[in-house]
């Protein structure tokens, strides 16, 4: 057996002063890997009188290396306190405690406290307790083993719920008396001691077998019969193999502490014993389970935090969606919880389950942010896919409402599928809040797109109405007549019906309620009406320009739209009245909006008040007030009034002021034309000249040379007339004409003489005859040039008449 002791591992569990060696037992457990055993381990202890060979027996029985007494140095205390060792070669893992011997002289007769404390500790911790006793003490009343048994049974009563312990009485130095004769006597002594020990009321009638399994083993003397001793010990050793299996030495043990909690359990038991408190083993078991399960849970939680797979998953999910997120995280959590279950499986079920739930809650609390990140990615991705699908459906011409409905249902299904893939088996988290947020986001996007589409559609039809109404209405106002407003109403009705029909068809896809639809159609109709009214207001602001244009057109052009030539025969008064009446007609049309079938008297009021005020005065002799001295029209609301009567009167005053110059110019042109046409003398003067100048006429006939001189003088006079434009010079009066001619006379005469001299030289130097017809005389050319210049000058001065003399000359 000595070879086994070489590999034994031991520690001083409790020293002689009762101090628990926590660090030593922790190292011991790591060395023997006790935590891996679970419930598959056993604890044995030995107690007995001092120097009774306890350590020797253990060393031979379990292969331990406890210190043994040196017989040559005398009998004295060898083991102090309690030692713990690992039994070599025995399955399952077996721990053995060597207790300090009782009845030692070192502690004295009265110091039995440590004996009781160590005995109680052994009973609370051990599954098998060996009681070492001498063979010759059996049957004696005051034998050394009886105080020990009393101590064992007394401390057993301090356990609220004692564990089932196997007591093996090892009879040392067996004599010739057979064991069959010794065992009954020993059992009888044990029963007497049990009966004599005071018990609590609950255990007063409890038999010894309820707490102990009693075994008796006899061993020969180690010193006298060593070989036989070794054989008997080897036989006893075999009984410790599979000791916790049913039928084994500790097969019916109760309340076993899992191996990983042995260190803490032993420490707490000794602490309670030292404080001299009653040891409640069930409560202690729960306490050990609580502490140990919490330690295991903390270890697994820390291990989970340091898990590389979880760390990578946590980092990745913060920035992007992780495929198979729920499956991966569930797997990591399962591994962590499975490891906890494996290590805590032997502890109290209630405590184990409670701590597992706490660990699970902590883990779920840790991973929930990652789960929320994942749901956020799923929501964002689903929303983006919805937007894309929705836009595609609308581009394909699908109805807005049906496209929104179908895409929403499909997207919600996609979210449900994706979120279920992110669910964790250990958690019952509800993704409904994120789902509702997704639905709100989808609804908000649909609302925004719906508003944008309706706005775009409304703008489209409003633009069409602008194009269809603005220019035609302006053209109708430009040619204002009695049919202007009826034509505008007809145009407005036609274009509005067309736009409303198209707009209504477009709105069918939105599936909106009738009230909203009717409101939008009504707004479109009002917009069309607003276009016409805005155009009417715009044109009303330019009514003075249009009145002047119309007056100028009618006054300066005849019925065939040809420019008038004021010859003196035209009735300027009548023409002026006609042009002003047309302008008043334009003013009356622009004075109010007439889109409704309601009659008014604006035109008649303006005509009487502006064109023919005398007729209006004679018609309304009894009414002295001015009909235009008002800010409203009769039967016309202010909302439809473009120009108030006062504004019309002011415009008319300005209009007359700005058109009087044109009328004055026409009258001046007529007067000038008349003067130009009356340059010949009266007929009586011509007759007198013929009678009185008969002699001179006959003289000319007798002398033809006079005719040539007169002809030449006529040509020179004609040239001067044309060059000086005498008729035009005298158009503005006699004095201005004389002054103008005096400044131009000398230069014109010199110019004519110079041209005649140049023509004479050119004609004299010509040798060859010319076949081409001779050019017209220079004087005629000059006359034509002067006439054209006169017409251009007259046109540039914006005089809408032509010089009569010029026309006559051209003819």
matplotlib code that plots the C-alpha trace (Angstrom):
import matplotlib.pyplot as plt

x = [0.0, 3.0, 3.2, -0.2, 0.7, 3.3, 0.5, -1.8, -2.9, -3.8, -4.4, -4.7, -8.4, -8.9, -5.9, -5.7, -7.1, -10.2, -9.2, -10.6, -8.0, -10.1, -7.2, -5.8, -9.1, -9.5, -6.1, -6.9, -10.1, -8.3, -5.6, -7.9, -10.4, -13.2, -15.6, -15.9, -17.3, -20.7, -22.5, -20.2, -17.9, -17.9, -16.5, -15.2, -13.9, -12.3, -12.6, -11.4, -9.2, -5.8, -3.0, -5.4, -3.9, -6.4, -3.8, -2.1, -5.4, -6.2, -2.8, -3.1, -6.8, -6.9, -3.3, -3.1, 0.0, -1.2, 1.4, 1.6, 2.7, 6.3, 5.9, 9.6, 9.1, 6.2, 2.4, 1.4, -0.8, 0.0, -2.9, -4.0, -7.2, -8.6, -6.7, -8.2, -6.8, -7.7, -8.0, -5.8, -7.2, -10.8, -13.8, -15.8, -13.6, -13.3, -12.1, -11.1, -10.8, -8.5, -9.8, -7.9, -8.1, -10.4, -9.5, -6.0, -4.0, -2.8, -6.3, -7.1, -9.9, -12.4, -11.6, -14.1, -15.4, -13.2, -14.1, -17.8, -17.2, -15.1, -17.5, -20.5, -18.5, -17.7, -21.3, -22.5, -19.9, -19.1, -21.1, -19.1, -17.6, -15.1, -15.0, -11.7, -11.9, -10.0, -11.3, -10.7, -13.1, -16.1, -18.4, -16.9, -19.1, -16.3, -14.6, -12.8, -15.3, -18.4, -17.7, -17.0, -20.3, -22.1, -20.5, -21.5, -25.1, -25.4, -24.1, -26.4, -29.4, -28.1, -28.7, -32.2, -32.4, -29.4, -28.1, -28.0, -24.5, -22.8, -21.0, -18.2, -16.9, -13.4, -12.3, -8.6, -6.3, -8.9, -8.4, -9.4, -13.0, -14.9, -16.4, -19.9, -19.7, -18.2, -20.7, -23.9, -22.3, -21.1, -24.5, -26.1, -23.8, -24.5, -28.3, -28.0, -26.0, -28.6, -31.4, -29.7, -29.0, -31.6, -33.6, -35.9, -39.6, -39.8, -37.1, -37.9, -39.1, -36.9, -34.8, -31.1, -31.4, -33.2, -29.9, -27.2, -26.2, -24.1, -21.3, -18.7, -15.3, -12.5, -8.8, -5.8, -3.0, -0.7, 2.3, 1.8, 0.1, 1.0, 0.4, -3.0, -3.7, -2.9, -5.1, -8.0, -7.5, -7.4, -10.7, -12.2, -10.8, -12.9, -16.0, -15.2, -15.3, -18.6, -19.6, -22.4, -24.0, -27.2, -26.2, -22.8, -21.6, -23.2, -25.9, -28.8, -27.1, -29.3, -28.7, -25.5, -23.8, -22.4, -18.7, -18.2, -19.8, -18.0, -15.4, -18.0, -20.3, -17.6, -16.5, -20.0, -20.8, -17.6, -18.6, -22.0, -20.5, -17.9, -20.6, -22.3, -25.5, -27.8, -26.9, -29.9, -28.6, -31.6, -31.2, -27.5, -28.0, -30.1, -27.6, -24.7, -26.8, -27.7, -24.1, -22.6, -25.3, -24.8, -21.1, -21.7, -24.2, -21.7, -19.0, -21.2, -22.3, -18.7, -17.9, -20.7, -19.6, -16.1, -17.4, -15.9, -18.9, -21.2, -18.8, -18.6, -22.4, -22.9, -20.5, -21.9, -25.6, -25.0, -24.2, -26.0, -28.5, -27.1, -28.6, -29.7, -29.4, -31.9, -30.5, -26.9, -27.8, -30.0, -27.2, -24.7, -27.3, -28.0, -24.3, -24.0, -27.2, -26.3, -22.9, -24.7, -27.1, -24.2, -22.4, -25.4, -27.4, -26.7, -27.7, -31.1, -33.6, -35.5, -32.3, -30.8, -33.9, -34.2, -30.5, -30.9, -33.8, -31.8, -28.9, -31.2, -32.8, -29.3, -28.3, -31.5, -31.1, -27.6, -28.6, -31.8, -30.1, -28.6, -32.1, -33.5, -30.8, -31.7, -35.4, -34.4, -32.4, -35.3, -37.7, -35.5, -34.8, -38.5, -39.4, -36.9, -38.2, -41.7, -40.8, -39.1, -42.1, -44.6, -42.8, -42.5, -46.3, -47.2, -44.9, -46.6, -49.9, -51.4, -54.1, -52.6, -54.9, -54.6, -50.8, -50.5, -52.7, -50.9, -47.4, -48.2, -49.6, -46.6, -44.1, -45.8, -45.6, -41.9, -41.3, -43.1, -41.0, -37.7, -38.6, -39.4, -36.0, -34.5, -36.5, -34.6, -35.9, -35.1, -37.0, -40.7, -40.0, -42.8, -41.9, -45.3, -44.1, -41.5, -44.1, -46.5, -43.7, -43.0, -46.7, -46.7, -43.7, -45.3, -48.5, -46.5, -44.7, -48.0, -49.5, -46.5, -46.6, -50.3, -50.1, -47.2, -49.1, -52.3, -50.4, -48.6, -51.9, -53.6, -50.8, -50.9, -54.6, -54.2, -51.4, -53.6, -56.4, -53.9, -52.8, -56.3, -57.8, -55.2, -54.3, -57.8, -59.3, -56.7, -57.5, -61.3, -60.7, -58.5, -61.4, -64.0, -67.5, -71.0, -70.1, -66.9, -68.3, -70.6, -67.7, -65.5, -68.3, -68.6, -64.8, -64.6, -67.5, -65.9, -62.4, -63.6, -65.7, -62.8, -60.4, -62.8, -63.6, -60.0, -59.2, -62.1, -60.9, -57.4, -58.8, -60.5, -57.3, -57.0, -60.3, -61.0, -64.3, -66.9, -66.6, -62.9, -63.2, -65.9, -63.9, -60.9, -63.1, -64.7, -61.2, -60.2, -63.4, -62.7, -59.2, -60.4, -62.8, -59.9, -57.8, -60.5, -61.0, -57.3, -56.9, -59.9, -58.3, -55.0, -56.7, -58.7, -55.4, -54.5, -57.9, -56.6, -54.0, -56.6, -59.0, -56.4, -55.4, -59.0, -59.7, -56.5, -57.4, -61.0, -60.0, -57.0, -58.3, -61.3, -63.8, -61.3, -58.6, -56.7, -54.9, -57.1, -56.0, -57.5, -58.6, -61.1, -64.1, -64.2, -66.6, -64.0, -66.7, -68.7, -65.5, -64.4, -67.8, -67.7, -64.2, -65.0, -68.2, -66.1, -63.7, -66.6, -67.9, -64.5, -64.5, -68.0, -66.9, -63.9, -65.7, -67.1, -66.9, -69.8, -69.4, -72.9, -76.2, -77.0, -77.8, -76.4, -76.7, -73.0, -72.8, -75.8, -74.7, -71.2, -72.5, -74.9, -72.5, -69.4, -70.3, -73.5, -73.7, -76.3, -78.7, -78.2, -78.9, -82.1, -83.2, -82.7, -83.6, -85.0, -81.7, -78.9, -76.4, -73.6, -74.3, -70.6, -70.1, -70.3, -68.0, -70.4, -72.4, -76.1, -76.9, -73.1, -71.5, -68.2, -66.5, -67.3, -66.4, -63.2, -63.5, -65.8, -67.8, -65.4, -62.4, -64.2, -64.8, -61.1, -60.0, -62.3, -60.9, -57.4, -58.4, -59.9, -56.8, -54.5, -56.6, -57.4, -54.0, -54.8, -58.1, -56.3, -53.8, -56.5, -58.3, -55.0, -54.3, -57.7, -57.2, -53.8, -55.3, -57.9, -55.4, -53.3, -56.3, -57.2, -53.9, -55.5, -57.2, -61.0, -62.6, -63.5, -59.8, -58.8, -61.4, -60.1, -56.6, -57.6, -59.4, -56.8, -53.8, -55.0, -52.5, -49.6, -50.8, -50.8, -47.3, -46.1, -47.6, -45.9, -42.5, -42.0, -38.7, -40.6, -42.3, -38.9, -37.8, -41.1, -40.7, -37.2, -38.4, -41.3, -38.9, -36.6, -39.6, -40.9, -37.5, -37.3, -40.9, -40.0, -36.6, -38.0, -41.2, -43.2, -46.5, -45.1, -43.4, -46.6, -48.7, -48.0, -48.8, -47.5, -44.9, -43.2, -43.3, -41.6, -38.9, -38.2, -38.0, -35.7, -33.1, -33.2, -33.6, -30.0, -28.4, -31.1, -30.5, -26.8, -27.2, -29.5, -27.1, -24.1, -26.0, -27.0, -23.3, -22.2, -24.8, -23.7, -20.1, -21.0, -23.3, -20.7, -17.9, -19.9, -18.8, -20.8, -24.6, -26.6, -29.2, -30.7, -33.6, -32.6, -32.9, -35.6, -34.6, -32.7, -35.3, -38.0, -35.7, -35.1, -38.8, -39.5, -36.7, -38.1, -41.6, -40.4, -38.4, -41.5, -43.5, -40.9, -40.6, -44.3, -44.4, -41.6, -43.6, -46.5, -48.8, -51.5, -52.2, -50.3, -49.5, -52.1, -49.7, -47.3, -50.0, -51.0, -47.4, -46.9, -50.1]
y = [0.0, 2.2, 2.9, 4.5, 6.9, 8.4, 9.8, 10.9, 14.5, 15.8, 19.1, 20.3, 21.1, 22.4, 23.1, 22.4, 25.8, 25.3, 27.5, 26.4, 26.3, 27.7, 28.3, 24.8, 23.0, 25.1, 24.1, 20.5, 20.5, 21.8, 19.2, 16.3, 17.9, 17.3, 19.8, 17.6, 14.7, 16.1, 13.8, 10.9, 11.2, 9.9, 11.3, 9.0, 10.0, 8.2, 9.0, 7.2, 7.4, 9.0, 6.7, 4.0, 3.6, 5.7, 7.2, 3.9, 2.3, 5.0, 4.9, 1.2, 1.3, 4.2, 4.7, 8.1, 9.7, 10.8, 11.1, 8.0, 7.8, 6.7, 4.0, 4.2, 7.9, 7.0, 7.4, 11.0, 13.1, 12.7, 14.2, 17.7, 19.0, 17.4, 16.4, 15.7, 13.4, 11.9, 8.1, 6.6, 4.1, 4.0, 4.7, 6.8, 9.6, 9.2, 11.7, 10.7, 12.8, 11.9, 13.5, 14.3, 11.5, 11.8, 11.4, 12.9, 14.3, 17.3, 18.8, 17.7, 16.0, 18.9, 20.2, 18.1, 21.0, 20.3, 16.6, 17.4, 19.9, 17.6, 14.7, 16.9, 18.1, 14.5, 13.4, 16.5, 16.0, 12.3, 9.5, 6.8, 7.2, 4.7, 4.4, 3.0, 1.0, -1.6, -5.1, -5.4, -2.4, -4.3, -5.2, -2.8, -0.2, 2.5, 1.5, 4.2, 4.0, 4.8, 8.5, 8.6, 7.0, 9.3, 12.3, 11.0, 10.4, 13.7, 15.8, 13.9, 15.4, 18.9, 18.1, 19.2, 16.7, 14.3, 12.6, 8.8, 7.9, 4.5, 3.8, 1.2, 0.1, -1.1, -3.5, -3.3, -6.0, -8.7, -11.6, -15.2, -14.4, -14.8, -11.7, -13.3, -13.2, -9.7, -8.0, -8.6, -7.3, -4.2, -3.6, -4.0, -1.4, 0.9, 0.6, 1.3, 4.4, 5.5, 5.0, 6.9, 9.9, 12.7, 13.3, 15.9, 15.2, 14.5, 11.8, 10.3, 7.0, 7.1, 4.0, 4.1, 2.6, 5.8, 7.7, 5.1, 2.0, 0.1, -2.2, -4.1, -5.0, -6.7, -6.3, -8.2, -6.5, -4.6, -5.1, -8.8, -10.0, -7.5, -9.8, -10.8, -7.2, -6.2, -8.9, -7.9, -4.2, -5.1, -7.0, -3.9, -1.7, -3.6, -2.5, 1.1, 0.6, 1.8, 2.8, 5.1, 2.6, 1.0, -1.7, 0.0, 1.3, 4.7, 3.6, 5.1, 8.4, 11.6, 15.3, 15.0, 18.3, 18.4, 18.1, 21.7, 23.0, 20.8, 23.4, 26.1, 23.6, 22.3, 25.9, 27.0, 23.9, 24.4, 28.1, 27.2, 24.5, 26.9, 29.4, 26.6, 26.9, 24.0, 22.8, 22.7, 20.5, 21.1, 24.9, 24.5, 22.5, 25.3, 27.8, 25.9, 25.5, 29.2, 30.3, 27.7, 28.1, 31.8, 31.4, 29.1, 31.5, 34.4, 32.3, 31.5, 35.0, 36.2, 33.4, 34.5, 38.2, 37.0, 34.7, 35.7, 34.6, 36.7, 39.7, 39.5, 39.1, 42.1, 44.3, 43.3, 43.8, 47.4, 48.3, 45.8, 43.0, 39.6, 36.6, 33.8, 36.2, 34.4, 30.9, 32.0, 33.8, 31.0, 28.5, 30.7, 31.0, 27.3, 26.5, 28.9, 27.6, 24.0, 24.5, 25.9, 23.0, 20.5, 22.1, 22.9, 19.8, 18.2, 21.1, 21.8, 21.8, 24.9, 26.9, 25.6, 26.6, 30.0, 30.8, 29.5, 31.8, 34.7, 33.8, 33.6, 36.9, 38.5, 37.0, 38.1, 41.6, 41.7, 40.5, 42.5, 45.6, 43.5, 42.0, 45.6, 46.5, 43.5, 44.5, 48.0, 46.7, 44.5, 47.4, 49.7, 47.1, 46.2, 49.9, 50.4, 47.4, 48.7, 52.1, 50.4, 48.0, 50.8, 53.1, 50.2, 49.5, 53.1, 53.3, 50.3, 52.1, 50.3, 52.1, 54.1, 52.6, 49.0, 49.4, 50.8, 48.1, 45.2, 46.5, 47.1, 43.6, 42.0, 44.2, 43.3, 39.6, 40.1, 41.8, 39.0, 36.4, 38.2, 39.1, 35.5, 34.6, 37.0, 35.6, 33.9, 30.6, 31.5, 34.8, 35.6, 39.0, 40.8, 42.6, 44.2, 47.6, 47.6, 46.2, 49.0, 51.5, 50.0, 50.3, 53.9, 54.5, 52.9, 54.8, 58.0, 57.3, 56.4, 59.7, 61.6, 60.0, 60.4, 64.0, 64.5, 62.6, 64.5, 67.8, 66.9, 65.8, 68.9, 71.1, 69.2, 70.0, 73.5, 74.0, 72.6, 75.0, 77.9, 77.0, 76.5, 79.7, 82.4, 83.2, 82.7, 84.9, 87.6, 87.4, 87.7, 90.8, 92.2, 92.1, 93.1, 93.2, 92.2, 88.5, 88.7, 87.5, 84.8, 83.5, 83.5, 81.6, 79.1, 78.6, 78.3, 75.8, 73.6, 73.6, 73.1, 70.1, 68.6, 69.1, 67.9, 64.7, 63.9, 64.7, 62.7, 59.6, 60.1, 60.2, 56.9, 55.0, 56.8, 55.4, 58.5, 59.3, 61.3, 64.3, 64.7, 63.9, 66.5, 69.1, 68.6, 68.8, 71.9, 73.4, 72.7, 74.4, 77.4, 77.5, 77.6, 80.4, 82.1, 82.0, 83.9, 86.4, 87.0, 87.5, 89.9, 91.9, 91.9, 93.2, 95.7, 97.2, 97.8, 99.0, 102.6, 101.3, 99.2, 102.1, 104.3, 101.5, 101.0, 104.7, 105.1, 102.1, 103.3, 107.0, 106.6, 103.9, 103.6, 100.8, 98.8, 99.3, 101.6, 104.7, 107.8, 110.7, 113.9, 115.6, 117.9, 115.9, 113.6, 114.2, 114.2, 114.8, 111.7, 109.6, 110.8, 109.9, 106.5, 105.8, 107.0, 104.9, 101.9, 102.8, 103.2, 99.8, 98.3, 100.1, 98.7, 95.2, 95.4, 97.1, 93.9, 90.1, 88.5, 84.8, 84.4, 84.9, 88.2, 91.4, 94.8, 98.4, 99.3, 99.9, 102.2, 104.1, 104.7, 105.6, 108.2, 109.6, 109.7, 109.7, 111.7, 113.5, 116.0, 113.3, 111.8, 115.2, 115.7, 112.2, 112.5, 116.2, 115.3, 113.7, 116.1, 113.5, 112.2, 108.5, 107.7, 109.3, 106.0, 103.1, 100.3, 99.4, 98.8, 95.0, 94.1, 92.9, 94.3, 90.9, 91.0, 94.6, 95.2, 99.0, 101.1, 104.0, 106.5, 104.7, 104.6, 108.3, 108.9, 106.7, 108.4, 111.8, 110.6, 108.9, 112.1, 114.1, 111.7, 111.3, 115.0, 115.6, 113.0, 114.7, 118.1, 116.7, 115.4, 118.8, 120.6, 118.2, 118.9, 122.7, 122.4, 120.2, 122.7, 125.5, 123.5, 122.8, 126.6, 128.1, 129.0, 132.4, 132.7, 132.2, 135.9, 136.8, 134.3, 135.9, 139.3, 138.2, 136.8, 140.0, 142.4, 140.3, 139.6, 142.1, 140.4, 137.0, 138.2, 139.6, 136.2, 134.6, 137.1, 136.5, 132.8, 133.6, 134.9, 131.5, 129.9, 132.4, 131.9, 128.1, 128.2, 130.5, 128.0, 125.1, 127.0, 128.0, 124.4, 123.2, 125.7, 124.8, 121.1, 121.7, 124.0, 122.1, 125.3, 123.6, 121.8, 125.0, 127.0, 124.2, 125.6, 129.2, 132.0, 133.6, 130.3, 129.3, 132.6, 132.3, 128.7, 129.5, 132.5, 130.3, 127.7, 129.9, 131.0, 127.5, 125.9, 128.4, 127.9, 124.1, 124.2, 126.5, 124.3, 121.2, 122.9, 123.9, 120.4, 119.0, 121.5, 120.4, 116.8, 117.2, 119.3, 116.8, 113.8, 112.6, 109.5, 109.6, 107.9, 105.3, 105.1, 107.4, 110.6, 110.7, 112.8, 116.4, 116.9, 119.2, 116.5, 114.0, 116.5, 117.0, 113.3, 113.0, 115.8, 114.4, 111.0, 112.7, 114.6, 111.4, 109.7, 112.7, 112.8, 109.1, 109.5, 112.3, 109.9, 112.1, 109.8, 111.9, 112.7, 115.9, 116.5, 118.4, 115.5, 113.1, 115.5, 115.8, 112.0, 111.7]
z = [0.0, 0.4, -3.3, -3.3, -0.7, -2.9, -5.2, -2.4, -2.1, 1.4, 3.2, 6.8, 6.7, 10.3, 12.5, 16.2, 17.1, 15.0, 12.1, 8.7, 5.9, 3.1, 0.7, 1.3, 0.5, -2.6, -3.9, -2.8, -4.9, -7.9, -7.5, -7.4, -9.8, -7.3, -9.0, -12.0, -9.9, -9.4, -6.9, -7.8, -4.7, -1.1, 2.1, 4.9, 8.3, 11.2, 14.9, 18.0, 21.0, 20.7, 19.6, 18.6, 15.1, 13.2, 10.8, 10.3, 9.4, 6.9, 5.3, 4.7, 3.8, 1.4, 0.5, 2.2, 3.8, 7.1, 9.8, 12.0, 15.7, 16.4, 19.0, 20.0, 21.1, 23.3, 23.0, 22.3, 20.1, 16.4, 14.5, 15.4, 14.2, 11.0, 8.0, 4.5, 1.9, -1.5, -1.5, -4.2, -6.7, -5.4, -7.5, -7.2, -5.9, -2.2, 0.4, 3.9, 7.0, 9.9, 13.1, 16.1, 18.7, 21.7, 25.4, 24.8, 27.6, 25.6, 25.7, 29.2, 30.9, 30.7, 27.2, 25.2, 23.1, 20.1, 20.3, 20.0, 17.3, 15.2, 15.7, 14.6, 11.6, 10.6, 10.9, 8.9, 6.1, 5.9, 4.3, 6.2, 9.7, 11.0, 14.8, 15.9, 19.2, 21.1, 21.2, 25.0, 25.6, 24.3, 27.2, 29.7, 31.3, 31.5, 28.3, 26.2, 23.4, 25.4, 25.8, 22.1, 21.2, 23.6, 21.9, 18.5, 19.4, 21.3, 18.5, 16.1, 17.9, 17.0, 13.3, 12.4, 9.7, 10.0, 7.0, 6.8, 7.9, 7.9, 11.1, 10.8, 14.1, 13.6, 16.4, 16.6, 17.9, 17.7, 20.1, 19.8, 20.6, 17.4, 15.8, 15.9, 19.7, 19.9, 17.5, 19.5, 22.7, 20.8, 19.2, 22.6, 24.1, 21.2, 21.6, 25.3, 24.7, 22.0, 24.4, 27.2, 25.0, 25.5, 22.3, 21.1, 21.3, 17.5, 17.7, 21.1, 19.6, 16.5, 16.1, 15.7, 12.2, 11.0, 11.4, 11.1, 9.2, 11.8, 10.5, 12.6, 11.3, 13.3, 12.5, 13.8, 15.6, 13.2, 15.3, 16.1, 12.9, 10.2, 7.3, 8.5, 9.3, 5.7, 4.3, 6.4, 5.5, 1.8, 2.1, 3.8, 1.1, -1.5, 0.2, -0.5, -4.2, -5.6, -2.1, -3.3, -5.5, -4.3, -1.7, -1.1, 2.2, 1.5, -1.0, 1.0, 1.9, 1.8, 1.2, -0.7, -1.6, -5.1, -5.3, -6.6, -3.4, -1.0, 0.0, 0.7, 2.4, 4.7, 5.6, 6.4, 8.5, 10.5, 10.9, 12.3, 14.6, 15.9, 16.7, 18.7, 16.7, 15.8, 12.4, 10.1, 7.3, 4.9, 5.3, 5.0, 1.8, 0.4, 1.4, -0.2, -3.3, -3.4, -3.0, -5.3, -8.0, -7.9, -8.3, -11.3, -12.8, -12.4, -14.0, -16.9, -17.3, -17.4, -19.8, -22.1, -22.1, -23.1, -25.8, -29.1, -31.1, -29.0, -29.1, -32.9, -33.2, -30.9, -32.8, -36.3, -35.4, -34.4, -38.0, -40.2, -40.2, -39.3, -41.2, -38.8, -35.8, -33.7, -34.4, -33.7, -30.4, -29.3, -29.8, -27.8, -25.0, -25.0, -24.6, -21.7, -20.0, -20.7, -19.0, -16.0, -15.9, -16.1, -13.2, -11.0, -11.7, -8.3, -6.2, -4.7, -7.6, -6.3, -5.9, -9.1, -11.1, -9.4, -10.1, -13.7, -14.2, -12.8, -15.1, -18.0, -17.2, -17.0, -20.3, -22.0, -20.5, -21.9, -25.4, -25.7, -27.1, -29.9, -30.5, -30.7, -33.1, -35.3, -35.2, -36.2, -39.2, -40.2, -39.9, -41.9, -44.6, -44.8, -45.1, -47.9, -49.8, -49.3, -50.8, -53.8, -54.4, -53.9, -56.4, -58.9, -58.6, -59.1, -62.2, -63.6, -63.5, -60.6, -58.6, -55.7, -53.0, -54.2, -54.6, -51.1, -49.6, -51.4, -50.7, -47.1, -46.5, -48.2, -46.3, -42.9, -43.8, -44.7, -41.3, -39.5, -41.2, -40.6, -37.0, -36.3, -37.6, -35.1, -32.1, -29.4, -28.0, -24.4, -24.6, -25.2, -26.5, -28.4, -31.6, -31.9, -30.9, -33.7, -36.0, -35.2, -35.7, -39.1, -40.0, -38.8, -41.0, -44.0, -43.4, -43.1, -46.4, -48.1, -46.8, -48.0, -51.5, -51.6, -50.8, -53.3, -56.1, -55.4, -55.4, -58.6, -60.2, -59.1, -60.4, -63.7, -64.2, -62.9, -65.5, -68.2, -67.2, -67.2, -70.7, -71.9, -70.4, -70.0, -73.6, -75.0, -72.3, -73.0, -76.7, -76.0, -73.8, -76.6, -79.0, -76.4, -77.6, -76.5, -77.0, -74.9, -71.5, -73.1, -75.0, -71.8, -69.9, -72.7, -72.8, -69.0, -68.9, -71.6, -70.3, -66.7, -67.6, -69.5, -66.6, -64.0, -65.9, -66.4, -62.8, -61.5, -63.4, -62.0, -58.5, -58.8, -58.1, -54.7, -53.5, -51.4, -49.8, -51.8, -49.6, -50.2, -53.8, -54.3, -52.4, -54.7, -57.8, -56.4, -55.8, -59.4, -60.6, -58.4, -59.7, -63.3, -62.3, -60.4, -63.6, -65.5, -62.7, -62.3, -66.0, -65.9, -63.1, -65.0, -68.1, -66.1, -64.9, -68.6, -69.7, -70.3, -72.8, -74.6, -74.7, -76.3, -78.7, -79.7, -80.1, -82.2, -84.4, -85.1, -85.4, -87.6, -89.9, -92.1, -92.3, -94.5, -91.9, -94.2, -92.7, -92.9, -95.1, -93.7, -96.9, -95.3, -96.2, -93.2, -90.2, -87.4, -84.8, -85.8, -86.1, -82.7, -81.2, -82.7, -81.5, -78.0, -77.9, -78.7, -76.0, -73.5, -74.7, -73.8, -70.4, -69.6, -70.5, -68.2, -65.3, -63.8, -63.9, -65.7, -65.3, -63.9, -65.8, -64.2, -66.1, -65.3, -66.6, -66.5, -70.3, -70.5, -67.4, -68.8, -72.3, -71.0, -68.4, -70.6, -74.3, -74.3, -71.0, -72.4, -73.3, -69.8, -68.2, -70.3, -69.5, -65.8, -65.2, -61.8, -60.7, -60.2, -58.8, -61.0, -61.8, -61.6, -58.2, -56.5, -55.4, -56.5, -59.5, -59.3, -59.1, -59.1, -55.9, -54.9, -55.2, -59.0, -59.5, -61.4, -61.9, -59.7, -61.2, -59.7, -61.2, -64.6, -64.5, -63.6, -66.4, -68.8, -67.9, -68.4, -71.6, -73.1, -72.1, -73.8, -77.0, -77.5, -79.0, -81.7, -82.5, -82.6, -85.0, -87.3, -87.3, -88.1, -90.9, -92.3, -92.2, -93.8, -96.6, -97.2, -97.5, -99.9, -102.1, -102.3, -103.7, -107.2, -107.4, -107.7, -111.1, -111.5, -110.9, -113.6, -116.0, -115.3, -116.0, -119.3, -120.4, -119.1, -120.2, -123.7, -125.2, -123.3, -124.5, -128.1, -127.6, -126.5, -129.6, -131.8, -130.1, -129.3, -127.6, -124.7, -124.4, -124.0, -121.4, -119.5, -119.7, -118.3, -115.5, -114.8, -114.5, -112.2, -110.0, -110.0, -108.9, -106.1, -105.1, -104.8, -103.2, -100.6, -100.0, -99.9, -99.2, -96.2, -94.9, -95.0, -93.3, -89.9, -90.9, -93.1, -90.8, -89.9, -93.6, -94.7, -92.0, -93.0, -96.7, -96.1, -94.5, -97.2, -100.3, -101.1, -100.5, -102.6, -105.5, -105.4, -105.4, -108.5, -110.4, -109.5, -110.8, -114.0, -114.6, -114.0, -116.4, -119.1, -118.9, -119.0, -122.0, -124.0, -123.5, -124.7, -128.3, -128.9, -129.3, -126.6, -127.6, -124.1, -123.4, -121.7, -117.9, -116.4, -115.6, -112.4, -111.2, -111.4, -109.7, -106.9, -106.6, -106.3, -103.7, -101.7, -101.8, -100.4, -97.7, -96.8, -96.4, -94.3, -92.0, -91.7, -90.8, -88.2, -86.5, -86.2, -88.3, -89.6, -92.7, -96.0, -97.7, -100.5, -102.6, -102.6, -103.8, -106.5, -107.7, -107.8, -109.8]

ax = plt.figure().add_subplot(projection="3d")
ax.plot(x, y, z, "-o")
ax.set_aspect("equal")
plt.show()
